[in-house]
Amino acid sequence: MLMQGFADAVDRIAASNGCTDIELFQVCRALGAPNVPSLLSLKDEGLPAYRVGSHWRIDCRSFRKWATGYTPYRPQTKPQTAYEGELF
């Protein structure tokens, strides 16, 4: 639910700018991140940020898709095994 709130905050920034493509420093303020490099550390987790010239940008639609589908903990599951005498 927390990531949903972040996606809503980014959407509000995009709406006030009048475009879906926003600067990453604006996202820092909305998410409470101290600076752009701290947010860029999430690129390994799939954050859809990209560079335009010397500035980092993000598309709010891609951010919403990433944020609402983001799961910080992915439990390791074992494949199910069939027991003797079990019918499929």
CORRAFEN-V449931 format. One record per pair of residues at least 12 apart in sequence whose C-alpha atoms are under 10 Angstrom apart, sorted by the first residue. I is the first residue (numbers start at 1). J is the second residue. Records with the same first field share a line. If there is no record, write none. Layout:
I->J / J
//
This chain:
1->67 / 68
2->67 / 68
3->31 / 64 / 66 / 67 / 68 / 69 / 70 / 71
4->64 / 65 / 67 / 68 / 69 / 70
5->30 / 31 / 64 / 67 / 68
6->27 / 30 / 31 / 32 / 63 / 64 / 67 / 68
7->27 / 30 / 31 / 60 / 61 / 62 / 63 / 64 / 65 / 66 / 67 / 68
8->30 / 60 / 63 / 64 / 67
9->27 / 29 / 30 / 31 / 60
10->22 / 24 / 26 / 27 / 28 / 29 / 30 / 31 / 58 / 59 / 60 / 61 / 63 / 64
11->27 / 59 / 60 / 61 / 63 / 64
12->30 / 60
13->26 / 27 / 30 / 60
14->26 / 27 / 59 / 60 / 61
15->60
19->59 / 60
20->58 / 59 / 60 / 61 / 62
21->57 / 58 / 59 / 60 / 61 / 62
22->49 / 56 / 57 / 58 / 59 / 60
23->36 / 49 / 50 / 51 / 52 / 55 / 56 / 57 / 58 / 59
24->36 / 37 / 39 / 40 / 49 / 50 / 51 / 55 / 56 / 57 / 58 / 59
25->37 / 39 / 55 / 56 / 57 / 58
26->57 / 58
27->39 / 57 / 58 / 60
36->55 / 56
37->56
40->56
45->66 / 70 / 71 / 72
46->63 / 66 / 67 / 70
47->62 / 63 / 65 / 66 / 67 / 70
48->60 / 61 / 62 / 63 / 64 / 65 / 66 / 67
49->62 / 63
//
